[in-house]
């Protein structure tokens, strides 16, 4: 049977793992946001170049 110290250690480890999962999820969302922003900027530049090319 596990001692109180072992069960506290397991509970602490579980909490650490949950915190790590949350941190990874937040990081993934942040990276996705930047990827969408960069894609939008590149698309706007390309659209501007195409517009300028067709209206010269």
N, C-alpha and C positions, 0 to 999 in steps of 0.2 A: 504494500500500500504506500501511497506517496505521503510524504511528510508535508506539513504546512508550508515549509520553505519551498518545496518542489512545486506545489500547486500555485503559490504566489509567483514563482518564476515562470510557470507555464502561462498564467494569466498575463503577466508582464510581456512575455514573448508574443502572445496573441495580440495584445494591444499594439505592440511595435509593428507587427506584420500588417495590422489594419491601417495604421498610420502610413506605412510605406505604400500600401495600395492606393490610399487617397492621394498621396503626394505624386505618385506616378500618373494617376488619372488627371490631376490638375496640370501636370507638365504636358501630357499628351494633348489636352485641350488647348493649352497655350501655344504649343507647336503648330497645331492645326490652324489656329487663328492666324498665326504668322504666315503659314503656307497659303491660306486663302487671300490674305492681304497682298502678298508678293505676286500671286497669280493675277489678281485684279490689276495691280500696277503694270505688270507686263502686258496684259491684254489691252489696257488703255494706251500704252505706248505703241503697240502693234496697230491698234485701230487708228491712232493718230497718223502713223506712217502711211497706212493704206489710204486714209482719207486725203492726206496731202499728195500722195502719188496720183490718185484719181482726179484731183482738182487742180492740176498744174497746167 
